[in-house]
Amino acid sequence: MGYSGTFRDSLVVEQLDKVSLSFLVDDLEIRRGGVAANMCFGLGVLGVRGVLVGAAGEDFADYRSWLERHGVDCSHVHISESRHTARFVCTTDPTGAQIASFYPGAMSEARMIELGPITQSLGAPSYVLVGADDPDGMLRHTQECRQRGYAFIADPSQQLAFGDGDLIRDLVDGAAILFSNEYESHMIAQKTGWDDAEVLARVGVQVTTLGKDGVRIRRRGEDDVVVAAAADVTAVEPTGVGDAFRAGFLAAASWGLGLERAAQVGCVLAAYVVETVGTQEYAFSSAGFLRRVRDSYGDVPADEVAPHLP
């Protein structure tokens, strides 16, 4: 929501212990989100059917329909009988100040989801990406991946600020891929007590997004792979950009392309998101997507990506 006044004009410093405020907002925008849903949407538009695993409320019906129309398997979403779907509600004034609330709601029931029955009906997964969710659910799913031998991807993102060192170590250790942005990579090191070498000793591949500077990929005993961001990007709003990068990266991995190509596809998909407001508001043609790969990275990458686009 957007408020045309400024919050500071409504705050009386001497009365902060008795705050009672109401703001008449000028607009209301309701947008779809959630890290898992954003990633699955990105996979879907690239022709890869991801399986969304998480907990939602009975108000999920419209969102389910939208996701399924964009190639997402929602058949294993747990529906709470008592809580609404998690949501973030934010009011912003013209100065950029924000007053926001996050309601976890049904997300707290993610810990009730067992991966075994899902894989029994679908087959063994290529990867299980454990993203920001209910912390107990994240831990349970990571441990189940280890027990069942599923390759898992650690992507703790927003939960890094709240998790302690023991939780972060449990979520990261043994991951096939560790995703983070540059700030989060330093937070992982700080909270776990591991230096860069120790992190690499515990994961197969470390993928660190660098904002406008692209992405860096590290592996034990190998030279770093550094990929520039997509060319000619007009940034509008960054929310969901990291989720789109992950979707593009994993789509390319599922096509059998190497790490450099995966990062390039991820950067191009991320460019579409940063150029729009909202995490799932973007659209493109296969020809347009391929043109951006070619303009950003050259003919060889474009020719390798082309056969896989829907």
C-alpha positions in Angstrom: 0.0 0.0 0.0 1.1 3.6 -0.7 0.6 6.4 1.8 0.9 9.9 0.4 1.9 11.6 3.7 5.0 10.8 5.7 5.0 8.5 8.7 7.3 10.8 10.7 4.6 13.5 10.7 2.3 11.1 12.6 4.8 10.1 15.2 4.9 11.9 18.5 8.2 11.0 20.2 6.9 11.6 23.7 3.9 9.3 23.1 5.6 6.3 21.5 4.5 4.1 24.4 0.9 4.9 23.5 1.0 4.6 19.7 -2.3 4.4 18.0 -2.1 5.2 14.3 -4.2 4.9 11.2 -3.1 5.8 7.6 -5.5 6.5 4.7 -3.6 4.8 1.8 -4.0 5.7 -1.8 -3.5 2.4 -3.5 -3.4 -1.3 -2.8 -1.5 -3.9 -4.9 -1.8 -7.6 -4.2 1.1 -9.6 -5.7 2.0 -13.2 -5.7 5.2 -14.3 -4.0 7.0 -16.8 -1.8 10.4 -18.0 -2.7 9.4 -21.5 -3.6 6.5 -20.4 -5.7 8.6 -17.8 -7.5 11.3 -20.4 -8.3 8.7 -22.9 -9.6 7.0 -20.2 -11.7 10.4 -19.4 -13.3 11.0 -23.1 -14.0 7.6 -23.4 -15.5 7.9 -20.5 -17.9 11.2 -22.1 -19.1 9.3 -25.4 -19.7 10.6 -27.3 -16.6 7.9 -28.6 -14.3 8.9 -28.1 -10.7 7.1 -29.6 -7.7 6.0 -27.0 -5.2 6.3 -28.3 -1.6 5.1 -26.1 1.2 2.1 -25.2 3.4 -0.7 -22.9 2.4 -4.2 -22.0 3.6 -7.6 -22.6 2.1 -7.2 -19.2 0.5 -4.6 -20.8 -1.8 -7.1 -21.8 -4.5 -6.7 -18.8 -6.9 -2.9 -18.9 -6.5 -2.9 -22.6 -7.2 -4.8 -22.1 -10.4 -2.3 -19.4 -11.5 0.7 -21.5 -10.8 -0.7 -24.6 -12.4 -1.4 -22.6 -15.6 2.2 -21.7 -15.6 3.5 -25.2 -15.4 3.9 -25.8 -11.6 2.9 -29.0 -9.9 0.9 -28.0 -6.8 -0.4 -31.4 -6.0 1.8 -31.7 -2.9 1.1 -28.4 -1.3 -0.2 -29.0 2.3 -3.4 -27.1 3.0 -3.9 -25.9 6.6 -7.3 -26.3 8.1 -6.9 -23.4 10.5 -4.4 -20.8 9.1 -4.3 -18.5 6.1 -1.4 -18.6 3.6 1.7 -16.6 4.8 1.7 -13.0 3.6 3.8 -9.8 3.9 1.8 -6.6 4.2 3.7 -3.3 3.7 2.8 0.4 3.6 5.3 2.8 2.1 5.4 6.6 2.2 7.0 8.9 -0.4 10.3 9.0 1.5 10.7 5.2 1.2 10.0 4.6 4.9 8.0 1.4 5.5 5.7 -0.1 8.1 5.3 -3.8 7.5 4.1 -7.0 9.1 4.8 -10.6 8.2 2.2 -13.3 8.9 3.7 -16.8 8.8 0.3 -18.5 9.1 0.2 -21.9 7.4 4.0 -21.8 6.8 4.5 -23.0 10.3 2.9 -26.3 9.2 5.6 -27.0 6.7 7.4 -29.1 9.3 4.5 -31.6 9.0 5.4 -32.4 5.3 7.2 -35.7 4.7 9.2 -35.9 1.4 9.1 -39.7 1.2 5.5 -40.1 0.0 6.0 -37.3 -2.6 9.0 -39.1 -4.1 7.1 -42.4 -4.1 4.5 -40.9 -6.4 6.8 -38.8 -8.6 10.1 -40.7 -8.5 13.5 -39.6 -7.1 14.1 -35.8 -7.5 17.0 -34.3 -9.4 17.3 -31.9 -6.5 15.4 -30.8 -3.4 15.8 -27.1 -2.9 15.3 -26.2 0.7 14.5 -22.5 0.7 13.5 -20.0 3.4 10.5 -21.5 5.2 9.5 -22.5 8.7 12.9 -23.2 10.3 11.8 -26.6 11.8 10.5 -27.5 8.4 13.7 -26.5 6.7 15.7 -28.6 9.1 13.4 -31.6 8.8 13.5 -31.6 5.0 17.3 -31.2 4.9 17.8 -34.1 7.3 15.3 -36.3 5.3 17.3 -35.5 2.2 20.5 -36.8 3.9 18.7 -39.9 5.2 17.1 -40.8 1.9 20.1 -39.9 -0.3 18.4 -37.0 -2.2 20.7 -34.4 -3.6 19.7 -31.1 -1.8 20.3 -27.5 -2.4 20.8 -25.2 0.6 19.2 -21.7 0.1 18.5 -20.4 3.6 18.4 -16.7 2.5 16.0 -14.7 4.7 16.3 -17.2 7.6 20.0 -16.5 7.9 19.2 -13.4 10.0 17.2 -15.4 12.5 19.0 -18.8 12.6 21.8 -19.6 14.9 25.1 -21.2 14.0 23.9 -24.7 14.7 20.9 -24.4 12.4 22.8 -22.8 9.6 25.5 -25.5 9.8 22.8 -28.2 9.7 21.1 -26.6 6.6 24.4 -26.2 4.6 26.5 -29.2 5.4 26.5 -31.8 2.6 24.5 -29.6 0.1 25.1 -30.3 -3.6 24.7 -26.6 -4.2 24.7 -23.6 -1.8 22.9 -20.5 -3.1 23.3 -17.1 -1.5 24.0 -13.5 -2.4 27.3 -11.9 -1.4 26.1 -10.4 1.9 24.5 -13.8 2.9 27.7 -15.6 2.1 29.5 -13.5 4.7 26.7 -14.1 7.2 27.0 -17.9 6.6 30.7 -17.7 7.4 30.1 -15.5 10.5 27.4 -17.7 11.9 28.9 -21.1 11.2 32.5 -20.1 12.0 33.6 -21.6 8.7 36.0 -19.8 6.4 35.6 -19.9 2.6 37.7 -23.1 2.3 35.6 -24.9 5.0 32.4 -23.9 3.4 33.6 -25.4 0.1 34.7 -28.5 1.9 31.1 -29.1 2.9 29.2 -28.3 -0.3 29.6 -29.4 -3.9 29.1 -26.0 -5.5 28.8 -22.6 -4.0 26.9 -20.1 -6.2 27.0 -16.5 -5.0 25.0 -13.8 -6.8 26.7 -10.4 -6.9 23.9 -8.1 -8.0 24.8 -5.9 -11.0 28.2 -7.7 -11.1 26.7 -11.0 -12.0 27.5 -14.3 -10.2 30.5 -16.3 -8.9 30.6 -20.1 -8.8 33.2 -21.9 -6.7 34.1 -25.6 -6.5 36.9 -27.4 -4.6 40.1 -27.6 -6.6 38.7 -25.7 -9.6 39.0 -22.1 -10.9 36.1 -19.8 -10.1 33.5 -19.3 -12.8 32.4 -15.7 -13.0 29.5 -14.7 -15.2 28.5 -11.1 -15.9 25.0 -9.9 -15.4 22.8 -9.8 -18.5 23.3 -6.8 -20.8 21.1 -3.7 -21.2 19.0 -4.2 -18.1 16.7 -1.4 -17.0 16.3 -2.0 -13.3 12.8 -1.2 -11.8 12.4 -3.3 -8.7 14.6 -6.0 -7.2 12.1 -8.2 -5.3 12.3 -11.8 -6.6 15.4 -11.4 -8.7 17.3 -14.0 -6.7 14.5 -16.5 -7.0 14.4 -16.0 -10.8 18.1 -16.5 -11.1 17.8 -19.8 -9.2 15.0 -20.9 -11.5 17.0 -20.2 -14.6 20.1 -21.8 -13.2 18.2 -25.0 -12.3 16.3 -25.1 -15.6 19.6 -25.1 -17.5 21.1 -27.7 -15.1 18.1 -29.9 -15.9 18.8 -29.5 -19.6 22.3 -30.9 -19.0 24.1 -27.6 -19.6 27.2 -26.7 -17.6 27.6 -24.3 -14.7 28.6 -21.3 -16.9 25.5 -21.7 -19.1 23.3 -22.3 -16.1 24.5 -19.0 -14.6 23.9 -17.2 -17.9 20.3 -18.5 -18.2 19.8 -17.5 -14.6 21.0 -14.0 -15.2 18.8 -13.5 -18.2 15.7 -14.7 -16.4 16.6 -12.5 -13.4 16.8 -9.5 -15.8 13.1 -9.9 -16.7 12.2 -9.8 -13.1 14.2 -6.7 -12.2 12.6 -4.9 -15.1 9.1 -5.4 -13.7 7.3 -4.7 -10.5 6.3 -8.0 -8.9 7.9 -11.4 -8.7 5.7 -13.2 -11.3 4.6 -10.4 -13.6 7.1 -10.9 -16.3 6.6 -12.6 -19.7 8.7 -13.3 -22.7 8.8 -15.3 -26.0 11.4 -18.0 -26.5 12.8 -15.9 -29.4 13.1 -12.9 -27.1 14.7 -14.8 -24.4 17.2 -16.3 -26.8 18.0 -12.9 -28.2 18.9 -11.7 -24.7 21.2 -14.7 -24.2 22.9 -13.9 -27.5 23.2 -10.2 -26.9 24.6 -10.8 -23.4 26.9 -13.8 -23.8 27.3 -14.5 -27.5 26.4 -17.0 -30.2 27.7 -20.2 -28.7 25.7 -19.9 -25.4 22.6 -19.0 -27.4 23.0 -21.9 -29.7 23.4 -24.3 -26.7 20.3 -22.9 -25.0 18.0 -22.7 -28.0 17.0 -26.4 -28.3 15.7 -26.4 -24.7 13.4 -23.4 -24.7 9.7 -24.2 -24.9 
